[in-house]
Amino acid sequence: MRRRRARLLCSLLLTVATGAGAGTAATAAPSSSATSGVAAGDVPVPLDRVVPAPASVRPGKSPYTLRPTTQIRVAPGSRAARTAGDYLAGVLRPSTGYRLPVTARGGGDGIRLRIVRDVRQRDASRRDAAQRGAQRLGAERLGAEGYRLEVTRRAVTISARTSAGLFHGIQTLRQLLPASVERATRQPGPWRISGGTITDVPRYAWRGAMLDVSRHFFTVDQVKAYVDQLALYKINKLHLHLSDDQGWRIAIDSWPRLATYGGSTQVGGGPGGFYTKADYREIVRYAASRHLTVVPEIDMPGHTNAALASYADLNCDGVAPPLYTGTEVGFSSLCAPKEVTYDFVDDVIRELAALTPGRYLHIGGDEAHSTSHADYVAFMDRVQPIVAKYGKTVVGWHQLTGARPAKGAIAQYWGTNGSEKEVADAAKNGTRLILSPANRAYLDMKYDPSTPLGLSWAGYVEAKQSYDWDPGSYIAGAPPSSVLGVEAPLWSETLSTSAHIAYMAFPRLPGIAELGWSPRSTHNWDDYRVRLAAQAPRWDALGIDYYRSPQIPWPAG
């Protein structure tokens, strides 16, 4: 577990030969090509062009240049460093054409990844002890996900306390290289990185993105593609909305018709689909390789028509409704008075918890318009202890605060003005909050009336509106310390392809990521819109089809 590795310091050191021809020129002043994310000649991307904005940037004098002789060296036996090295090499090899071998042999020049353990040696000198003390202090300040990136003419060093921090540092390094580094074919370079030091830690521990795979089903490969896009901006939670009126998307052995029948359709009447347990494990594994924790959601007691259609006993009248392919909400409900309901919930949560290594399990709870308030409260009183019984922390939509949130429960806010008193009261009583205001963070909202995809019930949400708010003060009366983080939900009533996902997520997703990662003091729309524009060539290189918001000064061409 990460906590058991909390006293590890991971380092990634990039060096090259410094003989004839290995020198580099001093850093040139930023130009329009640098701010667009494309290195022109000797002009590298400035350190302050990164998204999310780093906590601290200290410019240096000379850039570093990747060369054909660069190697990646890892400490023998360091699995975390080896994994990070293999990942970095996989990113850089196609576009640079360099071999970038990952080796455990020490000495010489190249890229070095090493894990320095925080142990005391009895025979160490006082000077060595002081150096180790400074390393420990620096590592502790970086926390569980932070990193330090140092660039000189001869080396680039990424230091982190954990493998997650090392991974996040690599994402920053990618942004400091020319955008063409993201292409899958060999590019001409040069591969220069601005000199200086970035020290970076996240503001919030929860920086999530939700993908609705129920209204429209998305394959394992489509989910993986989205995971890769999320990882670029240091998102660390993948919330999967696995059940709704239109489809049940996860195989449950004890209730097999949930998937085979309840998952057989989707909005508009398409074939739907579901994840086998092996599929789900593969999504979890892949997300973990990008340092995202999967948070599965089974929405209840409402949004349950797919389950009710699959098993008549779950209905109060014992009659199964037909499958549903529309987009209305609030008409379905599990039968709170029936004991079979809780047998069903126990089985589903037991099987899903066993598949999910992360700490969290989302039980929905929104738009239960067909459940009386008394039944809703009674239902949540029964269901929350079941989640705890299987070792998970309850997450629910903020309507959970209108019942009795369990100790340690997390409420996900999706309102539009932050004025709900029950949410603030729950926060004062210890309920943690994830902020997903629909008119700010919902990625399925149309940008403007002409947007061909999405909905508009929460208004039109352009890039500025999505970025220009503060999670720490959004809920009136809630202590800032109650905010666990932010999340960008993407509902799929109108979305059915990976291109649809990308178009609605970009350019808004990086803004939500910045609100979750960067210090409040760095939030500035005028600065951000320039940094965001510099991401466009990267998205082009990665094949991400984004919305060209008129609010952003995109590079020409």
N, C-alpha and C positions, 0 to 999 in steps of 0.2 A: 504494500500500500504506500501511497505517497508520504503519509505521515511518518512511516518507518524510515523513509529515505530523506527526511527533512534536513538532515545534517550533511547532505552531500552537496558538493559544488561541482557542477558540470562545466567544462570549458571546451570551446571550439576555437582552435588557433589556426589561422590560415597564413602561411608564409611561402615565399618563392625565393629562388636563387637570386642573389644580389650582385652577381658578377657583371661582365660586360653586357650592356643592353638591358639590364634589369632595372635600372633607375626609372623614376617616373617624375613627371613635371609637377610643379606646385598646383594646388587646386585652383581651377579657373573660377571666375565669378559666375554665379548662376545665370543662365541664358534662357531664352524662351524654349529652346530644345530641352534644357535640363528640367524646367518646370513641367514640360509635357511628359516627362518620364522617359525620354529618349536621349541617350548620350550621343552627342555630336562631337566626333573627334576626341579631344582630351577633356571634355566637360562632363563630369559625372553628375548623377542625381544628388541634389543637396540633402543633407541629413534631415532637414526640417520639412521635407515633402511627404513624410510617411503618414499613412492612415492605418490605424488610429494614431493620433498625435502622441509621441512619446512623452513620458513624464519629464525628462531632462535631456537636452541636446547641447553638447559642447563642441563646436566646430574645431577641426584641426587644420594642419598646414598642407599635408601631402596626401594624395589619394593612393589607394592600393590597386594593383592590376592583377587580375587572374591571368595565368599563363599556361601554356601546354605542359609545363613541368610540375604544375601544382599537384600535390598528393594529399589525400585525407588520411591522417594517422590517428589511431585510437589506442587507448591504453589496453593492454592485454586483459581480457576478461570483463571489459566494461560493455555490457549489453546495451545500456542506454546510449552510450557514445557511438557504438557500432550502428545501432538503429538510426540515430540521427545522421551519421555519416552516409549511410546507404541512401537515406531519404534525400539529403542534400545533393549527393552525386546524381541521383535519379532526376532531380530538377535541372541540374546544370549541364549534364553530358549532352543531351540532344542538341541544344542550341550552340554551345561552345565548341563541340566536337572534341573536347579534351577527354583523356582517359580518366582522370581523377580517381585513381585507384584508392580503395579504402584498405589500409593495412595496419596491423598491430605492431609492426616493427618500429622501434624508436629511432631517434637521431635523424639528422638531415633536415632538409627543408620540405615544406608541403603544408597540408591542412592537418592540424592535430585536434583530436577530440579526446579529452581525458576527464575522468571523474576523480576529483581530489577528495579523499575521505577526511572528515574532521576527526582525526585521532591524535592523541598526544604520544610522542615518543620520549621515553625516559632519558635517552642520551642526546636529545636535541639541544642545541645551543639556545641561549636566551634570544639571540637574533632570529633563529628559526621559529621559536615559539611566538615571537612578536609578529612575524610574518603570517603565521597560521592564524593568530588572533585577528589580524586585519582581514584575512580571508573570511573567517567565520562571521565577523561583523558585517562585511559586505554581503555575504550570502544571506544572512538573516534579514537584511533590509530588502532583498529581492523577493522574499516570500516564496509561496508555492508556485507562482507562475511568472515571476519577473525575470529579467535578464539584463546583462550589460554587454554592449557591443562596442568594441574599441577598434579603430581603424588607423593604421599608420602606413607609411610607404612600404614597409616590409611585412606587415601582418594584419590580419583581421582576427580578433578574438571575441567569441561569444561566450560569456560566463553565465551560469544559472545554477540555482539551488536544486532544480529538479529537471527531469527530461521534458516536462511540459514547458518550462521556461526556455530551455534550449530550443525547442520546436518553435516557440513564438519568436525567439531571436532570429531563427532562420527565415521566418516570414518577413521580418523587417529587412534582413539582408537581401532577399529577393527584390524588394521594392527599391533598394539602393543600386541595383544593377540595371542596365538598360532594359526597357520593356521587352525587347526582342529575346531576352533570356527565357521568356515563357514560351517561345515557339518550339514546335516539335521537330524542326529541321535545323540544320547547321546555319548559323548566322555569322556575319563578318566581325562583330565586336567593334571596337575594343571593349574589354570588360573591366571598367574602372569603377571604384567605390570611393566616395568622398571620405576624406580623413576626419577624424574626430571621435567623440564618445557619446553613445546613447545609453542612458540608464532608465529602465522602464519597468513599471509595476502597474497592475490593473487597479482601477478604482473599485470595481465590484467583482465579487466572486462568481456571480451568475450572469453570463452573457450568452443568451440563448437565441435560437431560431426554431420556430415550429413549422413543420410541414404536415399539411392535411392530406393524408393518403386515403381518406375515407370517401369524400365526395367524388374524387377521381383517384384511381389507383396508380401508383408509380412503382416501377420495378426496382429491384435491388440496385441495378446499375444506375438508374436515374437518381436514386437516393445518394449513392456514392458520389456521383457528379456534383450534387448540391453540397455534400460534406466537404469536398475539395474547395469549393467556392467559399464556404463559410470559414474554413481554416485559414484562408488568406488574411482574414481580418480578426483573427484571434477569438472567434466565437468558440465557446467551450461546452455548450449544451445543445443537443439535438432532441427537440421535443417532437415525438411522432404521435399524431392524432390518429389512433388505430381503429376507432369505432365511431359510427354515427348512424343516422337514419338510413343513409344511402349505402352503407357497406361496412362489413366487419372484416378486418384485414389481417388477423393473426390467428393461426391454428391453435385451438384449445382441445386437447385430446379428450377431456371429459365431457365436452359439449361440441362434438365435431361439426354439427350442422351450422354453427356460427360462421365458420369459414366457407364450407362447401356450398351452403345455400345463402346465408347472409352476406357472403362476399361475392356473390355471383352477378352483381350489377353495380351501377354507379349513376351519377347524375346524367340524364339524357338517355339512359338505357343501354349503355355500353356493357361489355362483358365483365367489368370489374376485375377481381383477382384477390389473392391473399398471400401472405408470407407463411411458408412453412416454418417450423421451428429452426431448421437449418438456415433458411433465408434470414430470419431475424438475427440469429447468432452472427451471421456474416456481416450484417449491417452494424451490429454492436462492435464486432472486431475491427471493421474498417474505420468506424468513427473513432474508436480508441486509438488507432494508429495515427490519427490526426488530432488526438487529445481532445475529443468531444465525448462527453458522457451522454448516452441515450436515455431520455426520460420518456417512457411509454405512457400514453393516456388511453384509458377506457372511460369514455364519457357516460355518466349516469347521475341521477335516475332518468333524466331526459336524454334526447338524442339517441334513442335506443331502438328505433323501429327495426333495424336489421336483426337485432337479437330477438325482439318480440315476434318477428315474422318466422324466425328459425325454430322457436319453441313456444307452443301455445300455452304451456303451463306458466310462463313468465307473465302472462296477461291476467289482469284481475278477473276478466270474464271467461278465461280459458280458451279464447278464440284468437288464432294467429292472424294478424293483419297481412295484407299483401306487401311484397317488397316495394320500396319507394325509390323513385328516380327524380323527384323534383328538388326544389331548393327551399321550401318553407321550413320553419323551425317551431319548436314549442308544442308539438301535437302528441308526442310520445312520452311514455313513462313506464318504468318498471313498477311492479305492484308492491309498494312498500309494506302493506300488511301481511303479505304472503311469506311464509318461512322458506319456500323454495327459492325465493329471490336471493336470500342470503347464502344458501347453499351454492347457488350460481355464482354470486360475487366471490365467495371464498375460493371456489375452484379456479375461476379466472385469475384472480390475484395470485393465488398459490403458483399456478403454472407460469404466469408472466413474471413474477418475482424471481422464480428459479432461473429464468432465461436472462435476467437483467442484472449485471454486476453493479450498476450504479445504485446510489442510495435512494433514489426518488421514484415514486410512482404517482402519476397524475390521475385523479378520479373525476375530473370534469366538474359537473355540478352547475353548469350555466343553463339558462333558458329552460328551466324545468317548469314551464307554464302549466303543464297538465298534472303537476304534483302539488297537492295542497301544502301550505307552509308547515303544518303539523307533521305531515308525512315526510316532507323534505328533511326536517330536523331529526325525526326518528330514523330515517334512512341513513343520514350522515353519522348519527350516533352509533349505528350498527357497523357501518362500513369502515370508518376510520380505524377502529381497533383491529380490523382484519388486516389492513395494510401494515400496521405495526407488528402484528403477529408474525408476518413473513419478513420482518426485518427492514422495512422500507419507511421512508418519510413521506407523509401525505403532502401532495400538491393539489390544489383545486382552484378553479376560477373564483373570482372574488365573491361570488354569491355564497360561497362557503362561510363567509364572515357573518351572514345573516342567520346561520345556524349556531353550532358550538364548535369552533375549530379545536382540534385536539392540540395538546401541548406539542410544540415543535412544528406544527403544520405551517405550510407556506401557501399564501393566497396570491393568485395571479390576476392583477387588475387589468381589465379591458374596457373600462368606461371611457368617457370623453372629456370630463372636466375635473376630476379629482375631488369632488365634493361629498362623496358618500361617507356619512358619519360612521356607519358600521365598520367600514374598512379602517378608518382612522382609529376607532375604538379598539378593534382587534389588534392593530399594530401596537397601540399603547400597552396591550395586555400580553405582548410577546409574539404575536403572529408576524412572521417575516413576509415581505412583499416583493413580488416580481412585477415590474412596471411594463405593461403592454397597452397603453392607451390607444384605442382603435383609430382615433383621428391623428395619431402620430406614428405609431409603430406597426399598424396592420399593413402588411405589404400587398395585400389583395385589394386595397382601396385604389380606385382610379386616380391617375395623376391629374386629369382634367376631363371635361365632358367628352373629349374626342378619343380617350383611351379605349382601344378595342377590347380590352380584357378587364376583369375586375368588377367590383361593386362600388356603390357610392353612398350607402346608408349612413356612414360616419363622415361623409363629406369627401371632397377631393383633397388628396394628400400629395403635395409636391415635395421636392427634395428639401427645401428650406423648412417647411412645417415639420417634416419628419425628424430633422436634426435640431431645430431651435427650441429646445425645452430642457429642463433639468430634472432628472429622475429623483434627485434628493429632496426636492421641494414640491413635487407635483401633487401629492395627496395632502390636502389641507388638514392640518392637525396631526399628521402621522410623524413620529420621530424620524429624522433622517437616518438614524442608525437602524431603523426597521427595514430599510430598503436593501434587499439582497442583490438586486441587479435588474437587468432589462431583458426583454425578449421580443423578437420580431416575428409574429405569427404570419403564416401565409396559407390562407384558406383557399380551397381549390374548386369552388362551384363552377368557375369559368376557366379553369386551367387544366390542361391535359397533357402537356408536353414539357420537356426540359427547357425548350426555348421560351415557353410561357413563364416558367418559374424564373428564369434569368431576367426576362424583361420586366417583371414586376418587382424583383428583388433589387435590381441595380438600376439607378444609383442609390436607393434608399438604405439598403442593408448596411453599407459601410458607415453611414451616419449613426445608426443605432449601435453598431459595434463600437464606434468612438465614444458615444455617451456612456457605454458600459466600461470601457477600458481607460480612457484618458482622464486626467485630473480635471475638475470643474474649471480651473483657471485657464485651461487650454481651449475651452469651447468658445469659438468665435466664427460666426457664419462667413464673414468676408474672407478670413484666412482659410477656412475649411473648404469653401467652394473652389478655391484655386488648387488646393491639395487634391480634392476629389477629381477635378478635371485632369490632373496628371495621371490618374488611374486609367483613363480611357485607352491609351495605347496598350496597356497590359490586358485589359478586357478583350481588345481586338485580337491580341496575340493568343489569348486563351480560348477564343471563340465564344465569348460571353456576349450575347445579344442584349444590349441595354437600352433604356429609354434616354434619349438625348434631351434632357430637361433644358428649357431655355433659361433657367436660372443659373446654369453652370457655364463658365467660359471654356468650353471644350476646345482642344487644339484643332487647328484647321487640317483638313485633309481626311 
